[in-house]
Amino acid sequence: MQQGQAAALGGAALRALGAALWPLSCFSTVPKMSLWSIVSHMPPEEFSGLFTEFPRSLRCVLADWLENQPWEFVNGSDAFCTSVASGMLSAMLEKLRSAASSNGQQCQILQQVNGIENMYRRDPLRLVSVLRAILDGEKAAVLKRDHHLPLSFHRRQEELKFNMGLQRLQHRVRQIQAQLDGPPASLQEPQLKTEAKASESELSTLILEAVKELEAAKQQVLKRIQIWKRQQQLAGNGAPFEENLAPLQKRCENLVEVHFQLHQQVMGASAELGAELVPRLQERLNEVLSSLVKSSFLVERQPPQVLKTQTKFQASVRFLLGPQLLKALAKPYMVRAEMVTEKQARELALSAYSSTLSESTGEIMHNVVALETNPTSGTCCANFKNVLLKKIKRCERKGSESVTEEKCAVLFSTSVALTTHNLSIHLQVLSLPIVVIVHGNQDNNAKATILWDNAFSEIDRVPFVVAERVPWDKMCDTLNLKFMAEVQTTKGLLKEHYFFLAQKIFNDYSASLEDFQSRSVSWAQFNKEILPGRGFTFWQWFDGVLDLTKRCLKSYWSDRLIIGFISKQYVCKLLSTEPDGTFLLRFSDSEIGGVTIAHVIRGKDGSSQVENIQPFSAKDLSIRSLGDRIRDLGQLRNLYPNTPKDQAFGSHYNKEQTGKDGRGYVSTAIKMTVESERDQHPQSAAGTLPEAPPAPMFNLPMLQPEDLQPVLSPMCPPAPFCPPPVPTGYPTGESSVNMMVTSNLGSSFPSTSPMLSPSLAMDQPLPPCEDLAFRNPLPFMPNQYMTGEASQMLSGGPSPEPRDEEMLELAPLTLMVDPPLQSTQRWLPSMNQPPCSDLDQFLQEMSVEGHPFPPPPQHSGYPSASCWGLGESRWDDSIRPGHA
């Protein structure tokens, strides 16, 4: 009956109404991943039974446009649904004809289009039913294969559902207004004329249906706001988040506009509705408005979730309905920010945020800001720019709960008055949970509390209740999300990485990967219980890996050059059968924030051994990058399984500087070496280390003053400033001195210091000083290296400090003596020393056997890795502050 009635109204009127009710521009946005993008790559045989009444070729032409229409939500056969279906049919025909003009099979497509128009023009609801069945079949096929639909598809369907409900509600308001006003003579919509002739008894039914539909639309908006808040919280762990609040603001404004119209209609029809029904309708309408106003007060920019006292921070709140409700205000409303505990937040939530805060739990400076409307952007915000938490009042903690597990929040509040409805509404909104710290060493554990709360809290929960145990697969998703966000990489964790992490957190090395999928992990296992044999928790270790990778290893991880999450035992299994020089990179299992190189070495007997080089920290890699360290080690040849290291790491090598720099200085370089256990000699039977092989030695004749004069003469100031001669008392007898010089410096000059740069050692001597006081090397030393008071002991007084361009760039004379020098006075020449006898003793003390810089003993079980600078001192990586 309804279909016949609609047909009688005329096709032209239906198309006009459909165009008015169905603005296609609202649905022009193409989703990021459509259902069609998946279906089009599936075998056509799976959908053969769907296209009996609609050609598959036209389905391919329509592509993802088809799923962006509300076929699923046109339920019913009333005049509204018929008009919407007619409008959708017209839009589809226009889309097909437009596509046919740019297609090679234009004639065939136009024939099919004409056939569709002739078949469904008189019954557009049948077309809706056919296309809804096609989409349902495609969704079922995708669910069967992938077990889920694209997230963007769900979001798009939710938008279609709301817009469809809003249009039905707006149509209902027009029906009521037509009933109140009566059909004017100029009305061009025949179906409204018919509806306006209904009896007055139907008016109350129309209004009640409209209020019911308004309440349903309000619930949908409130649910969407809750989803936005949850997505904002997940963004704290690195999840993608669309921060744009404009679509939500538009929804709220549309519903408030419908609310105002319904409110006026109820007041205008009070005589027809009766004295009993009007108050109930007003109460329901006021509840809708109050809920929309309170829910549209949001924290757009959250304060830091780990907040340190005496530190400034920023935040902002936004009132979505502010531009619509607070247009003509002489004075803006003020928003206040206050700290609340978890207990206070729970009390506010249970009272539906209708009660006021009795006491703030912390002292916040600059915590009152005006709520201002920006006409250009159409927003109403309060921006807190220089807020400072001065101090915090701790509450009583339960059991073993630490201060870094104590959660609080910032409460933003204000009151607004709606004069049109004589309503005064108190607006309150809580920030996300915050952990307040007073020292930087609490940051790590505070981040663990926030990570757990952000990941595993539920929508619309009681503040700040969160599960104590969660499924391991959800924990894997959280760790992967956090890792990719912190490192800023698109390469996430793999199932092999999850397997290693499960073994570590559960301390179970016998279970399989499938066994871990059914387990759950507790908060205590995550960041309260110390890992067996370690001094840190699972999260503390994982956060150290995050920090190291973010700071020093991002490019290596993104290129998949680091396996990283793999145990030392499994590395030995992987590399034991590989050729000599095969290596891989893994994160240290025993140190926080360390990466190590595991490599294969093979002895003369053919036996292989896997060695792990002492882990590198972020500080080490800031001195010399990982790529350059790998280049330094000649024993590393192939990255596991068989990639040459230069091919794998060549793009990560830094260019070595050669020659002199712009200031004329000879460039230096730091190189890393590794002392392998196979290079070390076994201990003797007595348990002592055997004597080290003799270092290269130079046998020098007795050093006479005239022999040292060419080297030391540059230190002599001009003759007028030379001090008078000082008797030294050193003997001049024949003797010999043995001094060790490292052979890899390539110097032809027998350097007195193993660290002396080759370029400096080979410099030509300057003309000797003629003053006799400087024919012996020792008198100048106190004058050059002692401060004022001691240097005054010399009769000539302190010599003037030469300028930079006058000083020769020589490394200080660095010799190790045994026993060490006790004081600076030992270097002072004695005025009463006998003329001979002490020089031999002095030279014997200065003679050094063995390497002048023996490496410190190793205790970690790793081979020693050291960086040597040519012309510089040595950095030893085995001693680093902050390592466990």
Disulfide bonds with the S-S distance in Angstrom:
Cys716-Cys769 2.37
